[in-house]
Amino acid sequence: KAKVNGVKNEYKGYTPGIQSSVVQVERIKSDIKPREFFGKYVAKRKPVVLIGGLMDEKWKNKAGKLWMEEGFKHLFNKAGTAMVQVEERCNKTGHFGSSLPRKKMMFKDLMNEIQKGNNNLYLTTQYTDDEGSSDNDLIKSVFPSPADQLIDDFPLKPQLFGNLILQQVNIWVGNANNGSSSGLHHDYHDNLYILLKGSKRFTLFPPSDAPKMHTFGTLQTIHPNGLIVYKESSNHSSIRSDGAFLDDVENWSLNQEFGDSDSSNSNNGSMKGNRKNRLYQSQDDDEGDDYLNQLMISASNGKFDNFDDIGDLDADEEDETEQIQDEDDEFIEDNPKNKKEPVSFSKIKVEDLHKTNWRQNQQFPELKQAQRMECELKEGDMLYLPASWFHEVTSRNSGGDNVGGHFAFNYWMHPPANDDFDSPYEDDFWKEMWRKVEKSLGVGKEKEEKKKKRKRVGGKEGKGGQKKKRKIGG
């Protein structure tokens, strides 16, 4: 499509259309088969609520069964001493925001405070400035604390997602007896949001409505699958629809091509100098593994994240809705002119969004043509939300009381580049990155060792058999 007001809008996915009444998100049972789920919802970029929780045995027997047991005993035993960084409510504004210093505390101490009714603490995505290249660094980039202590409790990749590749998981915990709002924004990955405690109301708009959302960032491109790219990124022209950066893909591709070649240590021109000779070592070498680890960590964290600059969202003083930063995963630099707001957040106030006449907004008249959807999540429900769908989330405690809080867990998956269930990406870049994660976790290590042992034993037996055959023949 041609650019409109400088925005290249190529979105080809589902939209609800402009309706006189708000469109409700479809609700289905969660036992749908992965291929059918992909064809009906993932490939079409269509949100859907799934009832019944994950069907994976590990989820049903562990996280889905044990995490919300009385007193959070299981969570305390496995992850109680894990250190987490918690947002604190600002005394001056009464809001949360990651521009404020985070409080470090044990996960069990946070959960105890939540049980007591403390509504001044909020656990969101965990960030670190340390981007090492060790296996442990890689694990923590994909499974940030306290999830890294609970890996045995949930499937690393839900069966429902088929061949999509995991980017990150997160745990969200807070208290909100009067309701707390995320603010209107979008994320950059396909999201499976699992509500374990409390209730959530989602207000949604498709990626094609981005020009009507008045983001703090300047829109550049809306990919066919919906992924939004902003001009504030210095590499805005080199971000693929699956979220991969072209320079990362090029580095990976060269590593694949030259990694097993003796020429990887030479100074031939195709390797573009000594730096790349150093990077593209054999993947069996420690240096090559460290490089791929670092590449995956960079891809998981997002090279242009700047969450520490996220400030509080605007809120009407008479509105009882608390403003917090919600599940957000950005890889684009913040707009320099609005350093306190991430580029993916909307300037539209939450209280205006929930007025009866929300379309009649003099400040943002484009809302008249916006395509809105809504859904309510109850405990045990899941929401599949494709990448870059705008959403505002209002969270509440169970039963509306101020004790016990709300608790959610989510998977972020790299968005597919096409509608092929078997090969949802244009190459094996993300698949290879995930292989590194599994290797760091030791997944399949025992199986691989047995395979190598059988190969060694088989080789010896084969040679012996040949000698015996020659002897008989003589």
Secondary structure, 3 states (H helix, E strand, C coil): CCCECCEEECCCCCCCCCCCCCEECCEEECCCCHHHHHHHHHCCCCCEEEECCCCCHHHHHCHHHHCCCHHHHHHHHHHCCCEEEEEECCCCCCCCCCCCCCEEEEHHHHHHHHHHCCCCEEECCCCCCCCCCCHHHHHHHHCCCCHHHCHHHCCCCCHHHCCCCEEEEEEEEECCCCCEECCCECCCCEEEEEEEECEEEEEEECHHHHHHCCECCCEEEECCCCCEEECCCCCHHHECCCCCEHHHHHHHHHHHHHCCCHHHHCCCHHHCCHHHHHHCCCCCCHHHHHHHHHHHHHHHHCCCCCHHHCCCCCCCCCCCCEECCCCCCCCCCCCHHHCCCCCCEECCCHHHHCCCCCCCCCCCHHHHHCCCEEEEECCCCEEEECCCCEEEEEEECHHHCCCCCEEEEEEEECCCCCCCCCCCCCCCHHHHHHHHHHHHHCCCHHHHHHHHHHHHHHHHHHHHHHHHHHHHHC
